Amino acid sequence: MHIKNLTQNEYIALQKGQMCYNRKNNLYRSFLHVTKRVRHNFCFQMKGSELDMDHKGTVTLETERLILRRFKLGDADAMFRNWANDPEVTRYLTWPTHSDVSVSRFVIGSWLKQYENLNYYSWAIVLKEIDEPIGSISAVMINELLEEVEVGYCIGRKWWRQGYTSEALAELIRFFFEEVGVNRIKATHDVQNPNSGKVMQKCGMKYEGTMRQGGKNNQGLCDVSVYAIIAKVYFAHRHN
């Protein structure tokens, strides 16, 4: 439909970001069906083509010691026991410590409903040795315009400083660059939690700066360090 043919409701939808202008065909098309699939943020691409990233959804991935897979409702006990009930794990996170396994069950249930969406990514980090989840890793924000994914993660205290988080993050970086076609992968951490930054550095991400009072977590407003890696750098290093 051309702009002169837009109804009042369609024009309002356009202003709300629920429709997008397609320059190629000089048409407006609805993104209502897309916006329902987005977890946190969605920037619409305004250059007249379909979205460039080839979303795959939360597919199963495997590394030497880990399996990254979709959560199951039966994971609630392990989630609560292994990391979600520990205030040391959640100290610098944006969600509160789980007070009871029923909270973990409810959270997982809310994730299960979104797995049918191809642009939803939320993995359980399963340690092969014990065959149960020890943490989680996910795409917490997707920017289609920049072809960018922001990754967040957490892991149980018992498994800190053993390389599991960097092993999981490295596999996600590979997956997003090589299979989804992402151009930029970003991650952030509270400056009071430098060990998280070490995980990012180990995976080839570069420090880009600190946003003063740029985030809020269980400690309140905080300064946030930003790390990222772009596809050009990733593939250059991979071919060397």
C-alpha positions in Angstrom: 0.0 0.0 0.0 1.2 3.5 -0.8 1.2 6.2 1.9 -1.8 7.9 0.4 -3.7 4.7 0.8 -2.8 4.2 4.5 -5.8 4.0 6.8 -5.6 6.0 10.1 -4.9 2.8 12.0 -2.1 1.8 9.6 -0.6 5.2 9.9 -0.6 5.0 13.7 1.0 1.5 13.4 3.7 3.1 11.2 4.4 5.7 13.8 4.7 3.0 16.5 7.2 1.1 14.5 4.8 -1.7 13.6 5.1 -1.0 9.9 8.2 -0.4 7.8 8.7 1.5 4.5 10.1 -0.6 1.7 12.0 1.7 -0.7 12.4 -0.9 -3.4 8.6 -1.2 -4.0 7.7 2.2 -2.5 5.3 0.3 -0.2 4.6 0.0 3.5 4.3 -3.4 5.0 3.2 -4.6 8.4 5.7 -5.9 10.9 3.1 -6.8 13.5 3.8 -10.5 13.0 7.5 -9.8 13.5 7.3 -7.7 16.6 5.6 -10.5 18.5 8.7 -12.6 18.0 11.2 -10.2 19.4 12.4 -10.7 23.0 13.9 -7.3 23.9 14.5 -5.0 21.0 14.0 -4.9 17.2 15.3 -2.2 14.9 13.6 -2.2 11.5 15.7 -2.3 8.4 14.8 0.6 6.1 16.6 -0.3 2.9 14.0 -2.1 0.9 15.1 -5.7 1.3 14.2 -8.5 3.6 16.1 -8.9 6.8 19.7 -9.9 6.1 20.4 -12.2 9.0 19.4 -15.8 8.4 17.9 -16.6 11.8 18.1 -20.3 12.8 16.5 -20.3 16.3 17.9 -22.0 19.3 19.4 -25.0 17.6 21.5 -27.5 19.6 25.3 -26.8 19.6 28.1 -28.8 20.9 31.7 -28.2 22.1 34.3 -30.5 23.7 32.8 -30.4 27.1 29.4 -28.8 26.6 26.0 -29.2 24.9 24.1 -26.0 24.3 20.4 -26.8 23.9 16.9 -25.5 24.5 15.7 -25.4 28.1 13.2 -28.0 29.1 10.7 -27.7 32.0 12.5 -30.5 33.7 15.6 -28.3 33.9 14.0 -26.2 36.7 15.5 -28.2 39.6 19.0 -28.0 38.1 18.6 -24.3 37.3 17.6 -23.4 40.8 20.2 -25.7 42.4 23.1 -24.9 40.2 22.9 -21.1 39.8 19.6 -19.3 40.0 19.3 -19.5 43.9 22.8 -18.1 44.5 23.0 -14.4 45.2 26.7 -14.4 44.3 25.8 -15.6 40.8 23.1 -13.0 40.4 25.0 -10.1 42.1 25.6 -8.3 38.8 22.7 -9.7 36.8 19.4 -7.9 36.0 17.1 -10.6 37.3 16.6 -11.4 41.1 17.8 -14.5 42.8 15.2 -17.2 42.6 13.6 -17.8 46.0 12.1 -21.2 45.1 12.3 -23.8 42.4 8.8 -22.7 41.3 10.2 -19.4 40.1 12.8 -21.3 38.0 10.0 -23.4 36.6 7.9 -20.3 35.7 10.8 -18.6 34.0 11.7 -21.6 31.9 8.0 -22.0 31.0 8.0 -18.4 29.7 11.1 -19.2 27.5 9.6 -22.4 26.1 6.7 -20.4 24.5 9.2 -18.4 22.5 11.3 -21.2 21.0 9.1 -21.4 17.9 10.4 -18.0 16.9 13.5 -18.2 14.7 15.0 -15.0 16.1 14.8 -16.2 19.7 18.1 -17.6 21.2 18.3 -19.0 24.7 20.5 -22.0 25.5 21.0 -24.1 28.6 24.7 -24.8 29.1 24.8 -28.5 29.8 28.0 -30.0 31.1 28.4 -33.4 29.4 30.2 -34.8 32.5 27.0 -34.6 34.7 24.4 -34.2 31.9 22.6 -31.3 33.4 22.6 -27.5 33.0 25.1 -25.4 34.9 24.2 -22.1 33.4 22.6 -20.2 30.5 23.6 -18.1 27.6 21.4 -16.1 25.2 20.9 -13.3 22.8 19.6 -10.6 25.1 19.2 -8.1 22.3 19.0 -8.2 18.5 19.5 -5.2 16.2 18.4 -6.1 12.7 19.5 -2.7 11.2 23.1 -3.2 12.4 23.0 -7.0 12.0 24.1 -7.1 15.7 23.5 -9.5 18.5 24.2 -8.8 22.2 25.0 -11.9 24.2 24.5 -12.4 27.9 25.4 -15.4 30.1 25.7 -16.8 33.7 27.1 -19.9 35.2 27.0 -21.6 38.6 29.7 -20.6 41.0 30.9 -24.2 41.3 32.0 -24.0 37.7 33.7 -20.6 37.7 37.2 -20.2 36.4 37.3 -23.5 34.5 36.8 -22.1 31.0 33.2 -23.3 30.6 31.7 -19.8 30.0 34.3 -18.9 27.4 33.8 -22.3 25.7 30.1 -21.6 25.4 30.6 -18.0 24.3 33.2 -19.0 21.6 30.7 -21.4 20.1 28.0 -18.8 20.0 30.3 -16.4 18.3 31.1 -19.1 15.7 27.4 -19.9 15.3 26.2 -16.3 14.9 28.9 -15.3 12.4 29.1 -18.5 10.3 25.5 -19.7 10.4 23.3 -16.7 11.1 25.3 -14.1 9.2 25.6 -11.6 12.0 28.0 -8.7 11.4 28.7 -7.6 15.0 28.5 -9.4 18.4 28.5 -7.4 21.6 28.5 -8.1 25.3 28.7 -5.9 28.4 29.5 -6.3 32.0 29.4 -4.2 35.2 32.9 -2.8 35.8 32.8 -4.3 39.3 32.7 -7.7 37.7 36.0 -7.8 35.6 36.0 -11.6 35.4 33.2 -11.4 32.9 35.3 -9.1 30.8 38.1 -11.6 30.8 35.7 -14.2 29.3 34.9 -11.7 26.5 38.6 -11.0 25.9 39.4 -14.7 25.8 36.9 -15.1 22.9 38.5 -12.3 20.8 36.1 -9.5 21.8 37.7 -6.0 22.0 37.1 -3.4 24.7 35.2 -0.5 23.2 34.7 1.7 26.2 32.8 2.2 29.4 29.3 3.8 29.6 29.1 5.7 32.9 25.9 4.8 34.7 24.9 3.0 31.5 23.2 0.0 33.1 21.2 -1.2 36.1 21.4 -4.5 37.8 20.9 -6.0 41.3 23.4 -3.5 42.7 21.6 -0.5 41.2 22.9 1.9 38.5 26.3 0.9 37.3 29.1 1.7 34.9 29.1 -0.8 32.0 32.1 -1.9 30.0 31.4 -2.8 26.3 33.1 -5.5 24.3 32.5 -6.5 20.7 33.8 -8.4 17.7 32.9 -7.9 14.1 32.6 -10.4 11.3 35.5 -9.0 9.3 37.9 -9.5 12.2 36.5 -12.9 13.1 36.9 -14.3 9.6 40.3 -12.7 9.1 41.6 -14.4 12.3 39.9 -17.7 11.3 41.7 -17.8 7.9 45.1 -17.0 9.4 
